[in-house]
Amino acid sequence: MTDATIQALDGLRDLSMIKWYAIPMLAFVFYIYTKEIKEAKQSGNWNAVFAGLTIFGVDFFNETWNSWVMVLTGRSAFWTAPGDTALRTMVGWNIEIMFMFSIMGIIYYHTLSEDQDIKILGLPEKWFWAIAYSAFSVFIECFLNMGGHLVWEYSFWERSFKGVWLIFLIGYFHFFCAAIFVMWLKTNKQKLITLAIIYTVPVVMNIFGLGIFKWNY
């Protein structure tokens, strides 16, 4: 295993690592969702909540298969997060990343106008902002990688033209595609069923990985 992988496995899900700043961060997330749910009850529009849960769920899946890569190769995941954290939950996931992704969908939803016909640079607004947020996220990831906070091991997943496009597509863009799809569905029942599928897949993967095979990732 790479040095970064060994470091990322050290203290994995060790509750003694929890730092106090994680508590107000959790409160902020609770406040945001509580406010969105309150407004959804009044308006009947739950898309902000659904978008938030969708992007977090897809990220949960991303981090799960990334961890499986680490186990199956015996070397490294596509990305590892070995740096300081309030709690490392998987080799490429920590509580700070989780908090960020838990509200990213809500941020995206509130960026959109009520008029769905609006276009920016010739693109429907929802796709323009999906591309823009994905590109900005990759931009930030490059700085995190340069600082050693997010380590990339494989030559196809790096700060190169080919690597950046792969990170853009697999690391972020499909998150927003999933959010757009869920918001496009007609009924809340359809949206809840889709969300259930999105979360069931990584949950089952983790039951097999952590619970049955006793993999440590």
N, C-alpha and C positions, 0 to 999 in steps of 0.2 A: 504493500500500500504506500501511496505517496505520503510525504511528511504532512501535507495539508489535510489529508484524510485522517491520519492518525490523530492530528490535533483536533479535528472536528469531532472525532469520536470520544475524545477525552472530555469528561463531564457531560456527556450526552444525557439529556433529561435528568440531570442532577439538580434536585430542588434546592440544594444548598447554594447554588449559583444565583438564585433569584435576587434581583436588586430592587430596592424600594421604588425606583422610578417607574417600574413596570405597573405599579398599582394605579397611579394617576393616568397612565396611558390607557389602561383598561377602562378606567372611569370615563375617559374621553370617548372611547369607542361605544360604551354603553349609552352615554348621553346622545351621541349622534343617532344611534339606532332607535333609542326611545323617542327622540324627537321625530324621526322619520315615520315610525309606526303610528305615533299620535296623529300626524298630518295625514297619513294614509287612511286611518279610520274615518277621518272627517271628509276626505275627498274621494275615497274609494279607489285611488290610484296607488298601487303598491309597487310600482316599477322601480322606485329608488331602492327599496329594501331588496327586491328581487335582483337588481343589478349588483348590489353589494354582496349578497350571498352567492351569486353566480360566480363572480370573479374570484372570491375567496375559495369556493369549491373547486374551481378549475386549477387554482394555484395549489391546493391540497393534492390534487391528482398529479400535477407537475412534480411536486416535491417527492411524492411517493415513488413514481417511476424513476426519478433521478436517483433516489436512494437504492432502488433495486439495481440500477446500473452499477453502483458501487459494490454491492454484494456479489452480483453475477460476474463482474470483471475481476474482483479481488484487488483492484487497483485504485479506482477513483470514480466518483460520480462525475457527471458533466460539469457541475459546479459544486463547490463546497464553501461553507462559511465558517472558517476556523477561528475568526477573531473574537474579541471580547463581546459578551452579550449578557443580558439579564437571564436568559434561559435558552439553551440550544435544544430544539425539539427534534430536528433531523440533521443529517450531515450538511445539508444545504439550506436549512430553514432555522430561523430563530424567532423569538417572540416579537422582536421589533419588526421583522419582515411580515409576520402574521398580522400585527396590528395595522400595518400599512395597507396590505392587500384586503383587509376586512372592510376598509372604507374607500378603496380605490373605485369600486363600482358606483358608489354613491356620488363621489366627486364627478365621475364621468357622466352620470345621469343629469346632474345639475348643471353641467356644461352645455347640455343640449337645449335648444329652444323648443317652445311648445309647437311651433309651426314646423312640421316634418318635411315641408317642401323646400326649406332653406338649403342653399348650396354654398360651399366655400371653395374657391378655386376650381369650380366645376364639379366638385364632389358633393354628394349628399352630406349634410352636416355630421350625421352620426358616424360615417366612414372617415371623414376628415379628422375628427377628433380621436377616433380609434387609432388611426395612423399616427397622429401627432403625439398622443400619450404613449404609444408604444415606442416611438422613436426617442422621446424624451427619457423614458425608462431605460432604454439601452444606453443612452448617453450617460446617465447616472451610473449604470452598472460598469461602464468602462472606467470611470473614476474609482469606483469601489474595487475593481480588479487591480488598477494601478497601485492602490493603497494596500493591497494584500488582504482586504476584508472579504473579497469574493474571489476564490481561486478557480481558474479554468485550466484543465489538464490536457484536453485533447486538441489536436491541431485544427480540427474543423469547428471548434467552439472557442474562438479567440478574437482579439482585436485586429481582424483583417476584414476585407470586403466580404468574403464568403462567410466568415464566422459571424460578423455583425448581422448579416441578413438572416442567418439561421436563428440567432438569439432573438431578433426582432419577431420572426414568425412563430417560433416554438416557445419562446420565453414570455411573449406579451400579447402579440396581435390576436391570437386565437382566444385570449381571455375576453377581449372586447367583442369578438365575433359571437362568443357564447352569450354574453350579456345582451347583445342586439337581438339574437335569436329568441331568448327568453322573453324580452320585452315585446317582441313581435307577436308572440302567441296571444290568442284572443281571450282566453279565460284564465282566471287565477288557478283553477284546477289544473289546467295544462301546464302552467308555469311551475306549480308545486310538484307535479309528477316529474318534470324535467329536472328540477332541483334535486329531487330525491334520487334520480339516476346519477346525476353529477356527483353527489356525495357517497352514494352506495359503492361505486366503483373503487375509489381509494380506500374506503373503510374495509371492503372485502380484501383488497390487496394487502392492507396492513394487518388484517387478521391472519392471513396466510403467512406474511413475512415475519411479523413480530410474534404472533401468537402460536402459530403451528410450527414454522421452521426455526423459530428463535433467532432470526437474523437480527443483528444489531446495526441499525442505521438511523 
